[in-house]
Amino acid sequence: MNSICIVVVTWNRLEMLKACVAAAEKNAATADILVVDNASTDGTGEWLTSQSGINVLSLTENAGGAGGFAAGMKWAYDRGYGWMWIMDDDVVPLEGALDVLAANKCRADVIQGAKYEADGSECVFEGLVNPRTMRRRKIRVADVPKCGYVSCNVATFEGLFVSRRVVEVIGVPDASFFYGLDDLLYGYQASEKSRFIFVPRFVLKKQIDKSRANIAGRRFYSSTPQSRYYHVRNYWKVMRYLRDTGAGSWRMYTTYFYEAAKAFIITMLMEWNVKGAILVLRGVVDGIRGHGGKA
């Protein structure tokens, strides 16, 4: 058994999964691969059964990205892996990427590398959150000092490289998030207990371009009413943690109001989707009530 496990979470995106796994296998000389199948219905299970050299964890129901990562990391941790490289199925690892990450193991217990958008441009990493305001600051590759890394406190589960020592201290991601912001909280919690760095080396590339427009250098990402539901609901989970630990302040609620209002305005006034707008408002209520899991 290798000391590194590449954990890929998938749900009904077989062709992208094939591309992701094929790219991951180019790094597999120093790692084992685990695919967590979130109860896919598009032939993913059958394809995985036909493959050799890949570990498969088949969930009985769709647990969302958060549930898939939690299950996959627990599987790897329970089997003694020293490091886990976790990702969705819609990215492809670049050749030699794992060597880049492994070379930085002496520097930190949590490492995030840079990634490309589908069009080859840099996907700018929102790597620093101010817990008092919940505002995030972006880190560009060009911003990293000559030492070759910079401290951060926001993770993305598109390529997070995490040591088992972190899992020992803070556990696996909170599966109740189901989708969205689970990586933000996990990265913040990891930064409280361990060293978390961003290295300016490209290790992944996205397979799909989720951007709607690029205005004055700012990329706007597409979303759905359902994803906005999880965003405004799960925001409360993060704020509640920051409040309970004494790190947050009243200013984070002003940021939340902006995020919730933006989600509602996009859904109602730009998309004219009444049912979607109601779903967004339900996300606000469910967040206040502390609900989790699938909507």
N, C-alpha and C positions, 0 to 999 in steps of 0.2 A: 504494500500500500504506500502511495506517495503521501507527503505531509500536507499537500494542498488539495482542496476539493473545489472544483468549479461548479457552482450551484446555479442552474438555469431554471427559471419558473416560466411555465407556458400555459396558455389557454387558447385553444382554437385558432392557432396561427401556424399551421404545420409547415408551410413553405418557409416562413421566416425562421422557425425552429431548426429546420434542416440546415439553413445557411449559418445560423448561430453555432450549432453543434459542429459542423464541418470546420468552422474557423477555430472553435475551442479545441478541437482535436489536434490542431497544429501546435497548440501549447501543452498538449497532454503528456509530453515526455516527462514533465515534472509535476503532473497533476492528474487526479481522477476527475471524472465528470459525473454529476448527478443532475438528472432532469426531474423537476417536480411538475407532474401533470395535474393541473387544476380541474380534473374531471372533464377533459376536452371531449367533444362529440364530432370532430371533423376528421377522424382517422388517425389522430396523433397517437393514441394508445396502441393501435395496431402497428404503426410504423416503429414505435419505440420497442415493441416486442420483437421486431425483426432485426434490431440492431445488436451488435456485440460490442463489448467493451464500455458500455454506458450503464451506469446505475440509474434505476428508475424508481421514483416514489410516486405512486398513483393515489391521489386523494379521491375520496368517494363523492365529494361535492366541491364546487368552486368556492375556495376560501379567499379569493381575491389575491392581489399581489402581496399584501401584508401577511395573510395566512400562509401563502406559498413560501415566502421567504422564511417565516418563522419555522415551518415544518422542515424545510430544507436545511436550515442552519442547525436545527436540533439534531437532524439525522447525521450531519457531518460531525457535529460536536460529540455525539454519543459514540461515534466510531473512532474517535481519537485524532481527528485531523487537527493539525496545528494552525492552519490558515484556511479561510474560505473566501473565494472570489465570487461574488454574487451578482447576478444580472437577469434582466428580462430577456425574452426571446426575440425582441425586436432590435437588438444590437448585435454586432459581430466583433469579436476580439481580434485585434491586429496581431500579426505574426510577431513573436518575440515579446509581446506585451507582458506576459507573466514574468519574464526575466527582469523587465524593468521594475515591476512592483516588488518582486522578491529581493531585488538589490537594495531596497529601502527598508527591509524588515528590521534592520538594526536601529533605524531612526524613530519608528513609531509602531503602535499596535493597530492603528487604523490608517489606511492609505487610500487616497482617491487620486486616480490619474485623469488626464485630460481626455476628451473625446470629440470626435468630429460629428457635425450634422450630416445628414444624408447627402447633401450637396457638396460636402468636403470643407465647408467653413467650420470655424471653431464653435463648439457648443460651450458658451461661457458658463462657468461654474458659479452658482450662487452659494458660495461656501462659508459665508460668515453671517450669522444672525445676531442681532442685538436683542437679548432676552427681554429687555425692558420695553421695547417697542415692537418686537416681532418683524422688524424690517431687515431684509437680507441685503448683503453687499456682494457684488460679483467679483470673482477673481479671474483675471485673464492670464493666459500663459505668459504674456509679456510682463505681467506685474510681479512675477515671482523673482525674488532676489537671487544673487549669484550663488548663494549656498545651495540652491537647487530644490528648495521646498518652502512651504509657508504653512503655518498653523491654520486650522479651520475648525468649524464646529457644526457644519451642516453636511449630511451625507446625501448621496443619491444612490439608490440601489441599482443603478445602471453602472456596475463595475466597482462596487465597494470591496476593498480587500481588507479583511478583518481577522484578527488573531483570536484564537480560542480563549486567550486570557480575558478578552473583552466580554465574551459570552459568560465566562465564569463570574464576572463582576456584575454585569447589567442584564444578563439573560439574552433571549432572542427578541426580535421585534414584536410589538404588540399586534397580535392577529386581529383584534377587534377594530382596527382602523379599516380593514378590508381593502381600501384603495386610497392612496394619497396621503402625504405628510407623515407617514410612518417613518420614512427615511430621515426627514428633518428632525424628528424627535430622537430617533435612534442615534444619529450623529451627534446631537447635542449632549445626550446622556453619555455617549462614549467619550466625548471631549472632557467631561467632568471628571472621569475616572482614569483616563489614559491619554496618551499622546496621539493626536489626530493631525495628519498632514496632507497637503495637496502637492503632488509633484507635476511639473510642467511637461510631461511626456505623454503623447497621445497613445492610448491603449485600446480604445473602442471607436466604432463608427456606428451611428444609427442607420437603420434600414429604411425608415420612413421619415418623411419631412412633415412634421405636425404644425409648421408655421403657416399662418394665414397671410402675413404681410411683414415687410421689413421697412419700417419708417424711421428715417433719420438714424439708421444704425441700430434701432431697437426692434427686436424680433417679437412678434405677437403670436402666441400659440393657440391653435384651435382647441376647442373643448366641447363637451356635450352637457346638457342639463344634468345628466346623471353624474358626470365627473365633478360638476360644480356642487352638486349635493354633497358629495363626499368631502370636497374641499372646505365648504363652510361648516360642515358638521365636525370634521376632524380637527379643524382649527381650534375648536374648543378643547379638545383633548390636550393639545400642545399647551394652550394658555393655562389650562387647569394645572398641568404639571409645573409650569413656570411660577404660577401663583403659589402652589403648595410648597415649593422649594424656596420661595422668597426671592426668586430671580426676576420675576415679572413686575410690571407696574401698570397703573391705569392707562398708560399710553398704548399698551398693546391692544386695548379694546378699540381705540380709535383706528388702528390699522385694520382690525377685524371689520369694523363698520365699513371701511372703504372697500375691503375685499368682498364682503357680502353684498354691498350696494352695486358694485361693479358686476358681480355674477347675476344679480337680478335684472339690472338694466340691459345687459347683453341678451339675456334670455327673453325678456318681455318686450323691450323697445326696439331691439335690433333684429331679433329672430321672430318676434311676434308669436312666441310659443307660450301660451297660457298655462298648459299642463306642466311645461318645463319650469316656468316661474314659480308655480305652486310647489314643485319638487324642491327648488332652491330654498324657498321659505321653510319647507319642512326640514331641510338640512339645518337651518338655523335653530329651529325648535328642538330637533333631535340632539343637536350639539349641546344646547343648554341643559337638556335633560340627561345628558351623559350616555346616550344610546350608541351602540356600536354594531359591528357586523354588516351583513349585506342589507341594502335598502329594501 
